[in-house]
């Protein structure tokens, strides 16, 4: 992943892209892969049990 290819956001400063660390064993998260930047983006936090 090249973080230089991740755009600042759709509507700065109201909507920004950020880089976060998601710990192993944390809340279930749905991701989407962006082919252009090679990054995984958080789509949403899942509130249903997945374990």
PyMOL Python script that loads the backbone (N, CA, C, O; Angstrom):
from pymol import cmd

cmd.read_pdbstr("""\
ATOM      1  N   UNK A   1       0.845  -1.171   0.000  1.00  0.00           N
ATOM      2  CA  UNK A   1       0.000   0.000   0.000  1.00  0.00           C
ATOM      3  C   UNK A   1       0.891   1.235   0.000  1.00  0.00           C
ATOM      4  O   UNK A   1       1.826   1.344   0.793  1.00  0.00           O
ATOM      5  N   UNK A   2       0.594   2.137  -0.878  1.00  0.00           N
ATOM      6  CA  UNK A   2       1.310   3.403  -0.946  1.00  0.00           C
ATOM      7  C   UNK A   2       0.392   4.489  -0.387  1.00  0.00           C
ATOM      8  O   UNK A   2      -0.566   4.896  -1.045  1.00  0.00           O
ATOM      9  N   UNK A   3       0.687   4.959   0.834  1.00  0.00           N
ATOM     10  CA  UNK A   3      -0.201   5.945   1.462  1.00  0.00           C
ATOM     11  C   UNK A   3      -0.222   7.271   0.714  1.00  0.00           C
ATOM     12  O   UNK A   3      -1.128   8.080   0.913  1.00  0.00           O
ATOM     13  N   UNK A   4       0.757   7.500  -0.135  1.00  0.00           N
ATOM     14  CA  UNK A   4       0.769   8.727  -0.935  1.00  0.00           C
ATOM     15  C   UNK A   4      -0.357   8.729  -1.976  1.00  0.00           C
ATOM     16  O   UNK A   4      -0.734   9.790  -2.473  1.00  0.00           O
ATOM     17  N   UNK A   5      -0.899   7.546  -2.310  1.00  0.00           N
ATOM     18  CA  UNK A   5      -1.972   7.450  -3.300  1.00  0.00           C
ATOM     19  C   UNK A   5      -3.362   7.594  -2.686  1.00  0.00           C
ATOM     20  O   UNK A   5      -4.352   7.667  -3.414  1.00  0.00           O
ATOM     21  N   UNK A   6      -3.448   7.635  -1.352  1.00  0.00           N
ATOM     22  CA  UNK A   6      -4.740   7.781  -0.688  1.00  0.00           C
ATOM     23  C   UNK A   6      -5.126   9.258  -0.701  1.00  0.00           C
ATOM     24  O   UNK A   6      -4.396  10.092  -0.167  1.00  0.00           O
ATOM     25  N   UNK A   7      -6.268   9.587  -1.305  1.00  0.00           N
ATOM     26  CA  UNK A   7      -6.666  10.999  -1.367  1.00  0.00           C
ATOM     27  C   UNK A   7      -7.013  11.540   0.014  1.00  0.00           C
ATOM     28  O   UNK A   7      -7.334  10.778   0.926  1.00  0.00           O
ATOM     29  N   UNK A   8      -6.946  12.857   0.160  1.00  0.00           N
ATOM     30  CA  UNK A   8      -7.211  13.494   1.452  1.00  0.00           C
ATOM     31  C   UNK A   8      -8.651  13.277   1.901  1.00  0.00           C
ATOM     32  O   UNK A   8      -8.914  13.196   3.101  1.00  0.00           O
ATOM     33  N   UNK A   9      -9.576  13.182   0.971  1.00  0.00           N
ATOM     34  CA  UNK A   9     -10.984  12.966   1.324  1.00  0.00           C
ATOM     35  C   UNK A   9     -11.901  13.531   0.265  1.00  0.00           C
ATOM     36  O   UNK A   9     -11.459  14.211  -0.661  1.00  0.00           O
ATOM     37  N   UNK A  10     -13.196  13.242   0.410  1.00  0.00           N
ATOM     38  CA  UNK A  10     -14.187  13.695  -0.569  1.00  0.00           C
ATOM     39  C   UNK A  10     -14.495  15.180  -0.463  1.00  0.00           C
ATOM     40  O   UNK A  10     -14.723  15.844  -1.474  1.00  0.00           O
ATOM     41  N   UNK A  11     -14.502  15.709   0.768  1.00  0.00           N
ATOM     42  CA  UNK A  11     -14.923  17.088   0.987  1.00  0.00           C
ATOM     43  C   UNK A  11     -14.175  17.670   2.182  1.00  0.00           C
ATOM     44  O   UNK A  11     -14.785  17.936   3.217  1.00  0.00           O
ATOM     45  N   UNK A  12     -12.845  17.874   2.053  1.00  0.00           N
ATOM     46  CA  UNK A  12     -12.103  18.395   3.209  1.00  0.00           C
ATOM     47  C   UNK A  12     -12.549  19.813   3.541  1.00  0.00           C
ATOM     48  O   UNK A  12     -12.852  20.562   2.612  1.00  0.00           O
ATOM     49  N   UNK A  13     -12.608  20.219   4.763  1.00  0.00           N
ATOM     50  CA  UNK A  13     -12.258  19.484   5.975  1.00  0.00           C
ATOM     51  C   UNK A  13     -13.421  18.716   6.594  1.00  0.00           C
ATOM     52  O   UNK A  13     -13.257  18.136   7.668  1.00  0.00           O
ATOM     53  N   UNK A  14     -14.602  18.690   5.950  1.00  0.00           N
ATOM     54  CA  UNK A  14     -15.745  17.983   6.534  1.00  0.00           C
ATOM     55  C   UNK A  14     -15.605  16.464   6.428  1.00  0.00           C
ATOM     56  O   UNK A  14     -16.010  15.750   7.346  1.00  0.00           O
ATOM     57  N   UNK A  15     -15.048  15.961   5.342  1.00  0.00           N
ATOM     58  CA  UNK A  15     -14.890  14.520   5.120  1.00  0.00           C
ATOM     59  C   UNK A  15     -13.435  14.232   4.774  1.00  0.00           C
ATOM     60  O   UNK A  15     -12.939  14.679   3.739  1.00  0.00           O
ATOM     61  N   UNK A  16     -12.749  13.484   5.642  1.00  0.00           N
ATOM     62  CA  UNK A  16     -11.329  13.187   5.458  1.00  0.00           C
ATOM     63  C   UNK A  16     -11.083  11.687   5.497  1.00  0.00           C
ATOM     64  O   UNK A  16     -11.805  10.951   6.169  1.00  0.00           O
ATOM     65  N   UNK A  17     -10.068  11.238   4.779  1.00  0.00           N
ATOM     66  CA  UNK A  17      -9.580   9.873   4.913  1.00  0.00           C
ATOM     67  C   UNK A  17      -8.480   9.882   5.963  1.00  0.00           C
ATOM     68  O   UNK A  17      -7.641  10.782   5.985  1.00  0.00           O
ATOM     69  N   UNK A  18      -8.486   8.877   6.834  1.00  0.00           N
ATOM     70  CA  UNK A  18      -7.468   8.765   7.882  1.00  0.00           C
ATOM     71  C   UNK A  18      -6.934   7.337   7.898  1.00  0.00           C
ATOM     72  O   UNK A  18      -7.560   6.425   7.358  1.00  0.00           O
ATOM     73  N   UNK A  19      -5.794   7.155   8.512  1.00  0.00           N
ATOM     74  CA  UNK A  19      -5.208   5.828   8.685  1.00  0.00           C
ATOM     75  C   UNK A  19      -5.363   5.454  10.147  1.00  0.00           C
ATOM     76  O   UNK A  19      -4.923   6.185  11.034  1.00  0.00           O
ATOM     77  N   UNK A  20      -6.000   4.294  10.397  1.00  0.00           N
ATOM     78  CA  UNK A  20      -6.202   3.828  11.764  1.00  0.00           C
ATOM     79  C   UNK A  20      -5.666   2.407  11.892  1.00  0.00           C
ATOM     80  O   UNK A  20      -5.558   1.678  10.906  1.00  0.00           O
ATOM     81  N   UNK A  21      -5.337   2.035  13.101  1.00  0.00           N
ATOM     82  CA  UNK A  21      -4.882   0.675  13.381  1.00  0.00           C
ATOM     83  C   UNK A  21      -6.023  -0.075  14.056  1.00  0.00           C
ATOM     84  O   UNK A  21      -6.563   0.385  15.062  1.00  0.00           O
ATOM     85  N   UNK A  22      -6.388  -1.219  13.508  1.00  0.00           N
ATOM     86  CA  UNK A  22      -7.455  -2.042  14.066  1.00  0.00           C
ATOM     87  C   UNK A  22      -6.800  -3.251  14.727  1.00  0.00           C
ATOM     88  O   UNK A  22      -6.160  -4.052  14.046  1.00  0.00           O
ATOM     89  N   UNK A  23      -6.952  -3.395  16.054  1.00  0.00           N
ATOM     90  CA  UNK A  23      -6.284  -4.495  16.753  1.00  0.00           C
ATOM     91  C   UNK A  23      -6.909  -5.853  16.438  1.00  0.00           C
ATOM     92  O   UNK A  23      -8.107  -5.952  16.168  1.00  0.00           O
ATOM     93  N   UNK A  24      -6.093  -6.880  16.476  1.00  0.00           N
ATOM     94  CA  UNK A  24      -6.577  -8.245  16.329  1.00  0.00           C
ATOM     95  C   UNK A  24      -7.519  -8.571  17.478  1.00  0.00           C
ATOM     96  O   UNK A  24      -7.229  -8.256  18.632  1.00  0.00           O
ATOM     97  N   UNK A  25      -8.633  -9.193  17.166  1.00  0.00           N
ATOM     98  CA  UNK A  25      -9.593  -9.557  18.199  1.00  0.00           C
ATOM     99  C   UNK A  25     -10.522  -8.430  18.594  1.00  0.00           C
ATOM    100  O   UNK A  25     -11.313  -8.580  19.526  1.00  0.00           O
ATOM    101  N   UNK A  26     -10.442  -7.294  17.898  1.00  0.00           N
ATOM    102  CA  UNK A  26     -11.318  -6.164  18.206  1.00  0.00           C
ATOM    103  C   UNK A  26     -12.707  -6.378  17.627  1.00  0.00           C
ATOM    104  O   UNK A  26     -13.063  -7.485  17.223  1.00  0.00           O
ATOM    105  N   UNK A  27     -13.480  -5.314  17.592  1.00  0.00           N
ATOM    106  CA  UNK A  27     -14.831  -5.378  17.038  1.00  0.00           C
ATOM    107  C   UNK A  27     -14.767  -5.818  15.573  1.00  0.00           C
ATOM    108  O   UNK A  27     -13.829  -5.457  14.861  1.00  0.00           O
ATOM    109  N   UNK A  28     -15.765  -6.602  15.113  1.00  0.00           N
ATOM    110  CA  UNK A  28     -15.785  -7.014  13.706  1.00  0.00           C
ATOM    111  C   UNK A  28     -15.942  -5.795  12.793  1.00  0.00           C
ATOM    112  O   UNK A  28     -16.769  -4.918  13.044  1.00  0.00           O
ATOM    113  N   UNK A  29     -15.139  -5.759  11.738  1.00  0.00           N
ATOM    114  CA  UNK A  29     -15.120  -4.624  10.820  1.00  0.00           C
ATOM    115  C   UNK A  29     -15.263  -5.142   9.396  1.00  0.00           C
ATOM    116  O   UNK A  29     -14.638  -6.140   9.035  1.00  0.00           O
ATOM    117  N   UNK A  30     -16.081  -4.473   8.582  1.00  0.00           N
ATOM    118  CA  UNK A  30     -16.197  -4.809   7.163  1.00  0.00           C
ATOM    119  C   UNK A  30     -15.284  -3.864   6.392  1.00  0.00           C
ATOM    120  O   UNK A  30     -15.353  -2.645   6.547  1.00  0.00           O
ATOM    121  N   UNK A  31     -14.431  -4.447   5.561  1.00  0.00           N
ATOM    122  CA  UNK A  31     -13.467  -3.675   4.784  1.00  0.00           C
ATOM    123  C   UNK A  31     -13.821  -3.713   3.309  1.00  0.00           C
ATOM    124  O   UNK A  31     -14.516  -4.614   2.840  1.00  0.00           O
ATOM    125  N   UNK A  32     -13.325  -2.705   2.580  1.00  0.00           N
ATOM    126  CA  UNK A  32     -13.385  -2.696   1.123  1.00  0.00           C
ATOM    127  C   UNK A  32     -11.981  -2.427   0.612  1.00  0.00           C
ATOM    128  O   UNK A  32     -11.240  -1.638   1.199  1.00  0.00           O
ATOM    129  N   UNK A  33     -11.617  -3.083  -0.483  1.00  0.00           N
ATOM    130  CA  UNK A  33     -10.289  -2.918  -1.076  1.00  0.00           C
ATOM    131  C   UNK A  33     -10.362  -1.905  -2.203  1.00  0.00           C
ATOM    132  O   UNK A  33     -11.219  -2.006  -3.082  1.00  0.00           O
ATOM    133  N   UNK A  34      -9.460  -0.923  -2.180  1.00  0.00           N
ATOM    134  CA  UNK A  34      -9.376   0.081  -3.233  1.00  0.00           C
ATOM    135  C   UNK A  34      -8.228  -0.302  -4.157  1.00  0.00           C
ATOM    136  O   UNK A  34      -7.065  -0.227  -3.762  1.00  0.00           O
ATOM    137  N   UNK A  35      -8.544  -0.713  -5.384  1.00  0.00           N
ATOM    138  CA  UNK A  35      -7.517  -1.187  -6.318  1.00  0.00           C
ATOM    139  C   UNK A  35      -6.520  -0.090  -6.688  1.00  0.00           C
ATOM    140  O   UNK A  35      -5.333  -0.363  -6.864  1.00  0.00           O
ATOM    141  N   UNK A  36      -6.995   1.134  -6.803  1.00  0.00           N
ATOM    142  CA  UNK A  36      -6.127   2.233  -7.241  1.00  0.00           C
ATOM    143  C   UNK A  36      -5.004   2.514  -6.249  1.00  0.00           C
ATOM    144  O   UNK A  36      -3.853   2.680  -6.653  1.00  0.00           O
ATOM    145  N   UNK A  37      -5.323   2.568  -4.953  1.00  0.00           N
ATOM    146  CA  UNK A  37      -4.302   2.879  -3.946  1.00  0.00           C
ATOM    147  C   UNK A  37      -3.720   1.630  -3.306  1.00  0.00           C
ATOM    148  O   UNK A  37      -2.655   1.693  -2.691  1.00  0.00           O
ATOM    149  N   UNK A  38      -4.410   0.476  -3.443  1.00  0.00           N
ATOM    150  CA  UNK A  38      -3.952  -0.743  -2.795  1.00  0.00           C
ATOM    151  C   UNK A  38      -4.271  -0.774  -1.312  1.00  0.00           C
ATOM    152  O   UNK A  38      -3.693  -1.568  -0.570  1.00  0.00           O
ATOM    153  N   UNK A  39      -5.186   0.083  -0.871  1.00  0.00           N
ATOM    154  CA  UNK A  39      -5.505   0.200   0.554  1.00  0.00           C
ATOM    155  C   UNK A  39      -6.817  -0.504   0.885  1.00  0.00           C
ATOM    156  O   UNK A  39      -7.703  -0.636   0.041  1.00  0.00           O
ATOM    157  N   UNK A  40      -6.915  -0.950   2.130  1.00  0.00           N
ATOM    158  CA  UNK A  40      -8.177  -1.453   2.670  1.00  0.00           C
ATOM    159  C   UNK A  40      -8.856  -0.301   3.385  1.00  0.00           C
ATOM    160  O   UNK A  40      -8.235   0.386   4.197  1.00  0.00           O
ATOM    161  N   UNK A  41     -10.126  -0.089   3.087  1.00  0.00           N
ATOM    162  CA  UNK A  41     -10.886   0.967   3.734  1.00  0.00           C
ATOM    163  C   UNK A  41     -11.955   0.349   4.617  1.00  0.00           C
ATOM    164  O   UNK A  41     -12.575  -0.644   4.237  1.00  0.00           O
ATOM    165  N   UNK A  42     -12.178   0.926   5.793  1.00  0.00           N
ATOM    166  CA  UNK A  42     -13.251   0.466   6.669  1.00  0.00           C
ATOM    167  C   UNK A  42     -14.568   0.905   6.052  1.00  0.00           C
ATOM    168  O   UNK A  42     -14.790   2.090   5.803  1.00  0.00           O
ATOM    169  N   UNK A  43     -15.440  -0.068   5.809  1.00  0.00           N
ATOM    170  CA  UNK A  43     -16.767   0.227   5.286  1.00  0.00           C
ATOM    171  C   UNK A  43     -17.716   0.517   6.444  1.00  0.00           C
ATOM    172  O   UNK A  43     -18.460   1.498   6.423  1.00  0.00           O
ATOM    173  N   UNK A  44     -17.679  -0.362   7.465  1.00  0.00           N
ATOM    174  CA  UNK A  44     -18.513  -0.135   8.646  1.00  0.00           C
ATOM    175  C   UNK A  44     -18.106  -1.098   9.752  1.00  0.00           C
ATOM    176  O   UNK A  44     -17.477  -2.128   9.506  1.00  0.00           O
ATOM    177  N   UNK A  45     -18.478  -0.740  10.970  1.00  0.00           N
ATOM    178  CA  UNK A  45     -18.309  -1.602  12.131  1.00  0.00           C
ATOM    179  C   UNK A  45     -19.545  -2.494  12.205  1.00  0.00           C
ATOM    180  O   UNK A  45     -20.670  -1.997  12.140  1.00  0.00           O
ATOM    181  N   UNK A  46     -19.351  -3.795  12.340  1.00  0.00           N
ATOM    182  CA  UNK A  46     -20.471  -4.733  12.412  1.00  0.00           C
ATOM    183  C   UNK A  46     -20.868  -4.915  13.867  1.00  0.00           C
ATOM    184  O   UNK A  46     -20.018  -5.166  14.721  1.00  0.00           O
ATOM    185  N   UNK A  47     -22.142  -4.792  14.145  1.00  0.00           N
ATOM    186  CA  UNK A  47     -22.624  -4.893  15.523  1.00  0.00           C
ATOM    187  C   UNK A  47     -23.272  -6.243  15.811  1.00  0.00           C
ATOM    188  O   UNK A  47     -23.959  -6.399  16.821  1.00  0.00           O
ATOM    189  N   UNK A  48     -23.058  -7.220  14.930  1.00  0.00           N
ATOM    190  CA  UNK A  48     -23.570  -8.567  15.166  1.00  0.00           C
ATOM    191  C   UNK A  48     -22.413  -9.470  15.565  1.00  0.00           C
ATOM    192  O   UNK A  48     -21.296  -9.276  15.086  1.00  0.00           O
ATOM    193  N   UNK A  49     -22.649 -10.447  16.426  1.00  0.00           N
ATOM    194  CA  UNK A  49     -21.567 -11.340  16.843  1.00  0.00           C
ATOM    195  C   UNK A  49     -21.026 -12.145  15.666  1.00  0.00           C
ATOM    196  O   UNK A  49     -21.795 -12.710  14.888  1.00  0.00           O
ATOM    197  N   UNK A  50     -19.708 -12.195  15.539  1.00  0.00           N
ATOM    198  CA  UNK A  50     -19.072 -12.931  14.451  1.00  0.00           C
ATOM    199  C   UNK A  50     -18.071 -13.945  14.986  1.00  0.00           C
ATOM    200  O   UNK A  50     -17.369 -14.583  14.201  1.00  0.00           O
ATOM    201  N   UNK A  51     -17.988 -14.108  16.288  1.00  0.00           N
ATOM    202  CA  UNK A  51     -16.984 -14.997  16.870  1.00  0.00           C
ATOM    203  C   UNK A  51     -17.581 -16.310  17.253  1.00  0.00           C
ATOM    204  O   UNK A  51     -16.877 -17.183  17.761  1.00  0.00           O
TER     205      UNK A  51
END
""", "prot")
cmd.dss("prot")
cmd.show_as("cartoon", "prot")
cmd.util.cbc("prot")
cmd.orient("prot")
